């Protein structure tokens, strides 16, 4: 899945480059298609970035739990991980 998402993000960069060319406005149909594709790919980028953020936070919390001596804070970290895992 990761390789597919990376290809889609590469495509997003390509689409953005084409859309930055003022000549794109000369072909309204192509412009419309590219803006729709851009919206779709941008949504994927936002979702992927959020997924990576959640995974990183879970990893950080797990590392912190290994050395945490305060039981209340450790429980807070476990609860946070539970919420983050639900988001994934």
N, CA, C and O atoms as CSV, one atom per row, in Angstrom:
chain,resi,resn,atom,element,x,y,z
A,1,UNK,N,N,0.831,-1.195,0.000
A,1,UNK,CA,C,0.000,0.000,0.000
A,1,UNK,C,C,0.874,1.257,0.000
A,1,UNK,O,O,0.558,2.246,-0.661
A,2,UNK,N,N,1.963,1.203,0.740
A,2,UNK,CA,C,2.813,2.387,0.848
A,2,UNK,C,C,3.369,2.801,-0.514
A,2,UNK,O,O,3.444,3.991,-0.820
A,3,UNK,N,N,3.754,1.826,-1.326
A,3,UNK,CA,C,4.302,2.169,-2.646
A,3,UNK,C,C,3.235,2.791,-3.541
A,3,UNK,O,O,3.524,3.685,-4.337
A,4,UNK,N,N,2.000,2.310,-3.404
A,4,UNK,CA,C,0.909,2.884,-4.196
A,4,UNK,C,C,0.659,4.337,-3.784
A,4,UNK,O,O,0.471,5.207,-4.635
A,5,UNK,N,N,0.660,4.587,-2.492
A,5,UNK,CA,C,0.446,5.951,-2.003
A,5,UNK,C,C,1.584,6.857,-2.464
A,5,UNK,O,O,1.351,7.999,-2.859
A,6,UNK,N,N,2.796,6.355,-2.415
A,6,UNK,CA,C,3.931,7.166,-2.868
A,6,UNK,C,C,3.792,7.517,-4.349
A,6,UNK,O,O,4.111,8.634,-4.756
A,7,UNK,N,N,3.317,6.565,-5.155
A,7,UNK,CA,C,3.091,6.864,-6.579
A,7,UNK,C,C,2.018,7.939,-6.736
A,7,UNK,O,O,2.147,8.835,-7.571
A,8,UNK,N,N,0.969,7.846,-5.937
A,8,UNK,CA,C,-0.091,8.850,-6.000
A,8,UNK,C,C,0.425,10.229,-5.577
A,8,UNK,O,O,0.040,11.245,-6.156
A,9,UNK,N,N,1.287,10.258,-4.578
A,9,UNK,CA,C,1.849,11.538,-4.139
A,9,UNK,C,C,2.806,12.108,-5.186
A,9,UNK,O,O,2.903,13.324,-5.347
A,10,UNK,N,N,3.498,11.239,-5.882
A,10,UNK,CA,C,4.333,11.702,-6.998
A,10,UNK,C,C,3.458,12.291,-8.097
A,10,UNK,O,O,3.793,13.311,-8.700
A,11,UNK,N,N,2.329,11.627,-8.345
A,11,UNK,CA,C,1.396,12.130,-9.355
A,11,UNK,C,C,0.854,13.494,-8.929
A,11,UNK,O,O,0.669,14.375,-9.769
A,12,UNK,N,N,0.604,13.672,-7.652
A,12,UNK,CA,C,0.127,14.963,-7.155
A,12,UNK,C,C,1.129,16.059,-7.498
A,12,UNK,O,O,0.744,17.141,-7.941
A,13,UNK,N,N,2.405,15.782,-7.296
A,13,UNK,CA,C,3.436,16.773,-7.628
A,13,UNK,C,C,3.426,17.080,-9.124
A,13,UNK,O,O,3.598,18.231,-9.525
A,14,UNK,N,N,3.225,16.052,-9.946
A,14,UNK,CA,C,3.168,16.261,-11.398
A,14,UNK,C,C,1.968,17.136,-11.768
A,14,UNK,O,O,2.088,18.067,-12.565
A,15,UNK,N,N,0.824,16.827,-11.184
A,15,UNK,CA,C,-0.392,17.591,-11.467
A,15,UNK,C,C,-0.205,19.042,-11.044
A,15,UNK,O,O,-0.596,19.958,-11.767
A,16,UNK,N,N,0.390,19.251,-9.883
A,16,UNK,CA,C,0.624,20.621,-9.420
A,16,UNK,C,C,1.549,21.380,-10.364
A,16,UNK,O,O,1.371,22.576,-10.592
A,17,UNK,N,N,2.523,20.686,-10.902
A,17,UNK,CA,C,3.432,21.335,-11.843
A,17,UNK,C,C,2.690,21.748,-13.115
A,17,UNK,O,O,2.883,22.858,-13.612
A,18,UNK,N,N,1.849,20.865,-13.641
A,18,UNK,CA,C,1.080,21.187,-14.842
A,18,UNK,C,C,0.120,22.339,-14.567
A,18,UNK,O,O,-0.036,23.240,-15.391
A,19,UNK,N,N,-0.524,22.301,-13.396
A,19,UNK,CA,C,-1.476,23.366,-13.055
A,19,UNK,C,C,-0.800,24.715,-12.838
A,19,UNK,O,O,-1.453,25.755,-12.928
A,20,UNK,N,N,0.478,24.710,-12.558
A,20,UNK,CA,C,1.178,25.981,-12.359
A,20,UNK,C,C,1.529,26.670,-13.679
A,20,UNK,O,O,1.945,27.829,-13.688
A,21,UNK,N,N,1.362,25.960,-14.781
A,21,UNK,CA,C,1.649,26.529,-16.097
A,21,UNK,C,C,0.426,27.316,-16.571
A,21,UNK,O,O,-0.651,26.732,-16.693
A,22,UNK,N,N,0.550,28.595,-16.837
A,22,UNK,CA,C,-0.595,29.403,-17.268
A,22,UNK,C,C,-1.260,28.896,-18.557
A,22,UNK,O,O,-2.429,29.196,-18.804
A,23,UNK,N,N,-0.543,28.148,-19.362
A,23,UNK,CA,C,-1.110,27.636,-20.611
A,23,UNK,C,C,-2.221,26.615,-20.378
A,23,UNK,O,O,-2.990,26.316,-21.291
A,24,UNK,N,N,-2.308,26.080,-19.158
A,24,UNK,CA,C,-3.339,25.088,-18.867
A,24,UNK,C,C,-4.739,25.670,-19.041
A,24,UNK,O,O,-5.689,24.942,-19.329
A,25,UNK,N,N,-4.862,26.987,-18.863
A,25,UNK,CA,C,-6.173,27.632,-18.985
A,25,UNK,C,C,-6.667,27.661,-20.431
A,25,UNK,O,O,-7.841,27.932,-20.685
A,26,UNK,N,N,-5.787,27.386,-21.356
A,26,UNK,CA,C,-6.187,27.364,-22.767
A,26,UNK,C,C,-7.028,26.137,-23.099
A,26,UNK,O,O,-7.718,26.115,-24.119
A,27,UNK,N,N,-6.977,25.130,-22.256
A,27,UNK,CA,C,-7.762,23.907,-22.467
A,27,UNK,C,C,-8.641,23.684,-21.235
A,27,UNK,O,O,-8.236,23.002,-20.294
A,28,UNK,N,N,-9.852,24.266,-21.245
A,28,UNK,CA,C,-10.715,24.185,-20.058
A,28,UNK,C,C,-11.035,22.754,-19.617
A,28,UNK,O,O,-11.134,22.484,-18.420
A,29,UNK,N,N,-11.196,21.847,-20.565
A,29,UNK,CA,C,-11.521,20.460,-20.205
A,29,UNK,C,C,-10.347,19.816,-19.461
A,29,UNK,O,O,-10.539,19.138,-18.452
A,30,UNK,N,N,-9.151,20.033,-19.964
A,30,UNK,CA,C,-7.968,19.477,-19.307
A,30,UNK,C,C,-7.770,20.125,-17.943
A,30,UNK,O,O,-7.430,19.443,-16.976
A,31,UNK,N,N,-7.978,21.426,-17.858
A,31,UNK,CA,C,-7.852,22.131,-16.590
A,31,UNK,C,C,-8.835,21.566,-15.567
A,31,UNK,O,O,-8.466,21.313,-14.420
A,32,UNK,N,N,-10.081,21.368,-15.983
A,32,UNK,CA,C,-11.110,20.839,-15.088
A,32,UNK,C,C,-10.728,19.434,-14.613
A,32,UNK,O,O,-10.841,19.124,-13.427
A,33,UNK,N,N,-10.281,18.595,-15.534
A,33,UNK,CA,C,-9.894,17.227,-15.172
A,33,UNK,C,C,-8.725,17.228,-14.187
A,33,UNK,O,O,-8.708,16.459,-13.226
A,34,UNK,N,N,-7.766,18.088,-14.436
A,34,UNK,CA,C,-6.600,18.147,-13.547
A,34,UNK,C,C,-6.950,18.707,-12.169
A,34,UNK,O,O,-6.409,18.253,-11.161
A,35,UNK,N,N,-7.846,19.684,-12.119
A,35,UNK,CA,C,-8.233,20.208,-10.805
A,35,UNK,C,C,-9.011,19.168,-10.008
A,35,UNK,O,O,-8.882,19.098,-8.786
A,36,UNK,N,N,-9.814,18.363,-10.688
A,36,UNK,CA,C,-10.526,17.282,-9.999
A,36,UNK,C,C,-9.544,16.227,-9.491
A,36,UNK,O,O,-9.658,15.747,-8.363
A,37,UNK,N,N,-8.583,15.876,-10.337
A,37,UNK,CA,C,-7.565,14.916,-9.918
A,37,UNK,C,C,-6.755,15.480,-8.757
A,37,UNK,O,O,-6.414,14.758,-7.819
A,38,UNK,N,N,-6.452,16.766,-8.825
A,38,UNK,CA,C,-5.699,17.407,-7.749
A,38,UNK,C,C,-6.463,17.335,-6.426
A,38,UNK,O,O,-5.871,17.060,-5.382
A,39,UNK,N,N,-7.748,17.575,-6.465
A,39,UNK,CA,C,-8.560,17.517,-5.246
A,39,UNK,C,C,-8.542,16.101,-4.660
A,39,UNK,O,O,-8.407,15.925,-3.449
A,40,UNK,N,N,-8.679,15.113,-5.516
A,40,UNK,CA,C,-8.655,13.715,-5.080
A,40,UNK,C,C,-7.301,13.365,-4.465
A,40,UNK,O,O,-7.239,12.790,-3.379
A,41,UNK,N,N,-6.232,13.708,-5.153
A,41,UNK,CA,C,-4.891,13.378,-4.676
A,41,UNK,C,C,-4.531,14.162,-3.416
A,41,UNK,O,O,-3.821,13.651,-2.549
A,42,UNK,N,N,-5.007,15.379,-3.312
A,42,UNK,CA,C,-4.762,16.182,-2.111
A,42,UNK,C,C,-5.422,15.552,-0.892
A,42,UNK,O,O,-4.855,15.556,0.201
A,43,UNK,N,N,-6.622,15.010,-1.081
A,43,UNK,CA,C,-7.313,14.329,0.021
A,43,UNK,C,C,-6.530,13.093,0.466
A,43,UNK,O,O,-6.444,12.801,1.659
A,44,UNK,N,N,-5.969,12.381,-0.488
A,44,UNK,CA,C,-5.144,11.218,-0.153
A,44,UNK,C,C,-3.918,11.658,0.635
A,44,UNK,O,O,-3.533,11.008,1.607
A,45,UNK,N,N,-3.312,12.750,0.221
A,45,UNK,CA,C,-2.125,13.252,0.917
A,45,UNK,C,C,-2.461,13.614,2.363
A,45,UNK,O,O,-1.704,13.287,3.277
A,46,UNK,N,N,-3.580,14.281,2.570
A,46,UNK,CA,C,-3.984,14.668,3.928
A,46,UNK,C,C,-4.203,13.419,4.785
A,46,UNK,O,O,-3.741,13.354,5.924
A,47,UNK,N,N,-4.902,12.438,4.239
A,47,UNK,CA,C,-5.174,11.205,4.987
A,47,UNK,C,C,-3.885,10.457,5.298
A,47,UNK,O,O,-3.708,9.962,6.411
A,48,UNK,N,N,-2.986,10.371,4.324
A,48,UNK,CA,C,-1.722,9.663,4.522
A,48,UNK,C,C,-0.850,10.375,5.570
A,48,UNK,O,O,-0.226,9.724,6.408
A,49,UNK,N,N,-0.814,11.678,5.516
A,49,UNK,CA,C,-0.037,12.451,6.485
A,49,UNK,C,C,-0.586,12.237,7.894
A,49,UNK,O,O,0.185,12.098,8.844
A,50,UNK,N,N,-1.896,12.211,8.033
A,50,UNK,CA,C,-2.518,11.994,9.335
A,50,UNK,C,C,-2.219,10.577,9.840
A,50,UNK,O,O,-1.952,10.384,11.026
A,51,UNK,N,N,-2.264,9.600,8.953
A,51,UNK,CA,C,-1.947,8.214,9.325
A,51,UNK,C,C,-0.509,8.126,9.825
A,51,UNK,O,O,-0.248,7.503,10.854
A,52,UNK,N,N,0.412,8.736,9.116
A,52,UNK,CA,C,1.814,8.722,9.533
A,52,UNK,C,C,2.004,9.435,10.866
A,52,UNK,O,O,2.792,8.989,11.699
A,53,UNK,N,N,1.289,10.537,11.074
A,53,UNK,CA,C,1.383,11.270,12.331
A,53,UNK,C,C,0.916,10.408,13.496
A,53,UNK,O,O,1.559,10.367,14.545
A,54,UNK,N,N,-0.212,9.719,13.305
A,54,UNK,CA,C,-0.751,8.859,14.359
A,54,UNK,C,C,0.214,7.712,14.669
A,54,UNK,O,O,0.456,7.395,15.834
A,55,UNK,N,N,0.757,7.100,13.630
A,55,UNK,CA,C,1.695,6.001,13.843
A,55,UNK,C,C,2.935,6.467,14.601
A,55,UNK,O,O,3.422,5.768,15.489
A,56,UNK,N,N,3.437,7.628,14.256
A,56,UNK,CA,C,4.616,8.174,14.929
A,56,UNK,C,C,4.304,8.469,16.389
A,56,UNK,O,O,5.119,8.184,17.267
A,57,UNK,N,N,3.138,9.035,16.655
A,57,UNK,CA,C,2.754,9.348,18.033
A,57,UNK,C,C,2.609,8.072,18.851
A,57,UNK,O,O,3.007,8.035,20.016
A,58,UNK,N,N,2.044,7.028,18.256
A,58,UNK,CA,C,1.912,5.743,18.959
A,58,UNK,C,C,3.292,5.191,19.303
A,58,UNK,O,O,3.520,4.735,20.424
A,59,UNK,N,N,4.202,5.231,18.351
A,59,UNK,CA,C,5.567,4.751,18.600
A,59,UNK,C,C,6.233,5.562,19.711
A,59,UNK,O,O,6.863,5.000,20.607
A,60,UNK,N,N,6.088,6.871,19.646
A,60,UNK,CA,C,6.684,7.733,20.676
A,60,UNK,C,C,6.104,7.423,22.058
A,60,UNK,O,O,6.838,7.339,23.043
A,61,UNK,N,N,4.784,7.255,22.119
A,61,UNK,CA,C,4.131,6.941,23.394
A,61,UNK,C,C,4.628,5.607,23.942
A,61,UNK,O,O,4.865,5.485,25.144
A,62,UNK,N,N,4.791,4.601,23.074
A,62,UNK,CA,C,5.266,3.289,23.525
A,62,UNK,C,C,6.682,3.389,24.091
A,62,UNK,O,O,6.998,2.751,25.095
A,63,UNK,N,N,7.522,4.178,23.457
A,63,UNK,CA,C,8.882,4.368,23.960
A,63,UNK,C,C,8.851,5.073,25.315
A,63,UNK,O,O,9.602,4.726,26.227
A,64,UNK,N,N,7.983,6.052,25.431
A,64,UNK,CA,C,7.864,6.798,26.682
A,64,UNK,C,C,7.362,5.899,27.807
A,64,UNK,O,O,7.801,6.010,28.952
A,65,UNK,N,N,6.422,4.994,27.456
A,65,UNK,CA,C,5.871,4.086,28.455
A,65,UNK,C,C,6.941,3.172,29.052
A,65,UNK,O,O,6.834,2.774,30.212
A,66,UNK,N,N,7.952,2.841,28.285
A,66,UNK,CA,C,9.005,1.942,28.763
A,66,UNK,C,C,9.757,2.523,29.966
A,66,UNK,O,O,10.266,1.788,30.812
A,67,UNK,N,N,9.814,3.841,30.019
A,67,UNK,CA,C,10.592,4.464,31.098
A,67,UNK,C,C,9.740,5.311,32.053
A,67,UNK,O,O,10.277,5.940,32.964
A,68,UNK,N,N,8.438,5.330,31.854
A,68,UNK,CA,C,7.567,6.172,32.677
A,68,UNK,C,C,7.312,5.526,34.032
A,68,UNK,O,O,6.906,4.366,34.107
A,69,UNK,N,N,7.550,6.277,35.100
A,69,UNK,CA,C,7.353,5.751,36.456
A,69,UNK,C,C,6.047,6.238,37.092
A,69,UNK,O,O,5.596,5.667,38.086
A,70,UNK,N,N,5.452,7.259,36.543
A,70,UNK,CA,C,4.199,7.793,37.084
A,70,UNK,C,C,3.032,6.988,36.509
A,70,UNK,O,O,2.770,7.062,35.308
A,71,UNK,N,N,2.326,6.219,37.347
A,71,UNK,CA,C,1.234,5.374,36.852
A,71,UNK,C,C,0.104,6.170,36.180
A,71,UNK,O,O,-0.493,5.699,35.212
A,72,UNK,N,N,-0.183,7.343,36.678
A,72,UNK,CA,C,-1.258,8.153,36.094
A,72,UNK,C,C,-0.871,8.606,34.679
A,72,UNK,O,O,-1.690,8.563,33.761
A,73,UNK,N,N,0.364,9.035,34.518
A,73,UNK,CA,C,0.813,9.478,33.197
A,73,UNK,C,C,0.913,8.298,32.242
A,73,UNK,O,O,0.599,8.429,31.058
A,74,UNK,N,N,1.344,7.154,32.742
A,74,UNK,CA,C,1.417,5.948,31.911
A,74,UNK,C,C,0.026,5.569,31.411
A,74,UNK,O,O,-0.141,5.177,30.257
A,75,UNK,N,N,-0.959,5.688,32.281
A,75,UNK,CA,C,-2.334,5.379,31.868
A,75,UNK,C,C,-2.809,6.372,30.814
A,75,UNK,O,O,-3.485,5.990,29.858
A,76,UNK,N,N,-2.462,7.625,30.983
A,76,UNK,CA,C,-2.811,8.646,29.995
A,76,UNK,C,C,-2.198,8.306,28.631
A,76,UNK,O,O,-2.859,8.442,27.601
A,77,UNK,N,N,-0.944,7.867,28.624
A,77,UNK,CA,C,-0.286,7.470,27.372
A,77,UNK,C,C,-0.995,6.275,26.733
A,77,UNK,O,O,-1.177,6.236,25.516
A,78,UNK,N,N,-1.396,5.303,27.556
A,78,UNK,CA,C,-2.120,4.128,27.019
A,78,UNK,C,C,-3.472,4.545,26.431
A,78,UNK,O,O,-3.874,4.046,25.380
A,79,UNK,N,N,-4.161,5.449,27.101
A,79,UNK,CA,C,-5.441,5.942,26.580
A,79,UNK,C,C,-5.242,6.685,25.265
A,79,UNK,O,O,-6.012,6.521,24.319
A,80,UNK,N,N,-4.206,7.496,25.224
A,80,UNK,CA,C,-3.889,8.237,23.997
A,80,UNK,C,C,-3.625,7.263,22.854
A,80,UNK,O,O,-4.111,7.462,21.740
A,81,UNK,N,N,-2.858,6.211,23.126
A,81,UNK,CA,C,-2.593,5.220,22.093
A,81,UNK,C,C,-3.877,4.531,21.639
A,81,UNK,O,O,-4.049,4.254,20.452
A,82,UNK,N,N,-4.758,4.260,22.562
A,82,UNK,CA,C,-6.035,3.634,22.196
A,82,UNK,C,C,-6.832,4.509,21.251
A,82,UNK,O,O,-7.404,4.017,20.278
A,83,UNK,N,N,-6.873,5.805,21.531
A,83,UNK,CA,C,-7.589,6.727,20.650
A,83,UNK,C,C,-6.909,6.843,19.297
A,83,UNK,O,O,-7.574,6.881,18.262
A,84,UNK,N,N,-5.594,6.898,19.304
A,84,UNK,CA,C,-4.858,7.005,18.036
A,84,UNK,C,C,-5.039,5.742,17.183
A,84,UNK,O,O,-5.178,5.830,15.963
A,85,UNK,N,N,-5.038,4.585,17.821
A,85,UNK,CA,C,-5.222,3.343,17.073
A,85,UNK,C,C,-6.612,3.269,16.445
A,85,UNK,O,O,-6.773,2.703,15.364
A,86,UNK,N,N,-7.609,3.832,17.112
A,86,UNK,CA,C,-8.956,3.880,16.530
A,86,UNK,C,C,-8.986,4.744,15.273
A,86,UNK,O,O,-9.746,4.476,14.342
A,87,UNK,N,N,-8.151,5.781,15.256
A,87,UNK,CA,C,-8.107,6.676,14.089
A,87,UNK,C,C,-7.486,5.991,12.885
A,87,UNK,O,O,-7.775,6.337,11.740
A,88,UNK,N,N,-6.626,5.013,13.156
A,88,UNK,CA,C,-5.976,4.315,12.052
A,88,UNK,C,C,-6.976,3.393,11.398
A,88,UNK,O,O,-6.641,2.700,10.437
